Amino acid sequence: MKTTVKKVFIDIHKEVEWLNLQGDSGLMLIGYRNGEYDFEDVSPAKYLYTIDLPNYSGGKKKKYLTFLEQSGISV
């Protein structure tokens, strides 16, 4: 079942904390746009979230995203 939550954060640490509460509840983040978080209930699975905002562009960004995916991290 898909759930959409509209929420705005100023503190990135509070956002990560909130996302991880959702993950502990079995909600998988499937999309984000303009303060709207889309989740799918995949209980009893749990997810751990983090936010990474590197300032990469071009080839460096592509290499970084490839590295994350090869490490088993969903981007």
N, C-alpha and C positions, 0 to 999 in steps of 0.2 A: 504494500500500500504506500502510495506517495503522499508525503506531507510537505507543505511549503510554509516556512516561517519567515516573517519579515522582521529583521532585527538589525540595528546599527550599533557599531562599537567604535569608540574612540581609542580605547586601550587594546592593543593587539594581544596582550597577555590574557585579558578578560575574554576575548574572542576565542582564543585557544582553549581556555578553561571551559567555556560554554560548549564548544564543539566536542570536547572530550566527554562532557556529561551526556551529550547526545549519543556519542559513540558507545559509551558504557551502557546505554539503554538499548543498544542494538540498531541504532539509526545510521545508515550509510549515506554519506554526503554524495549526491549524484549531480549536483549543479549549484552554481552561485551566480547571481547577477543583481547588481544595484541593491544590495541589502536584503535580497531574498535568497534563502537557503532552501534547497530541495533535498529532501531525505527520503530514503526508502527503508522500511522496516525489514530487517534481516535477522531478527532475534532467532536464536540466542547468540549469534556472532557479536563480537565487540570490535570497535575500531578505535585506533589512537590517531589523533590528528595533530599536525603542527603547521605553522604558517612560515613559509620561507619566501622572502622578497629580495632576491639578489638583483643587482642592477646590471644584468648582462644583456647584450644584444648581439644580433648576427650569429656568426659561427660559434662564439663562446657560449651563447645561450643554448644553441642546438646541442653542443657537446655536453653541457651541464644537464639538460633534460634527458639526453640519451643515457648519461651516467646514472641518473636517478631511476630511470626505467629498468636498466640492467641490474640495478641493486634491488629490484622488486618493489619500488615505490611507485604508487599511482600518482600521476601528474594531472 
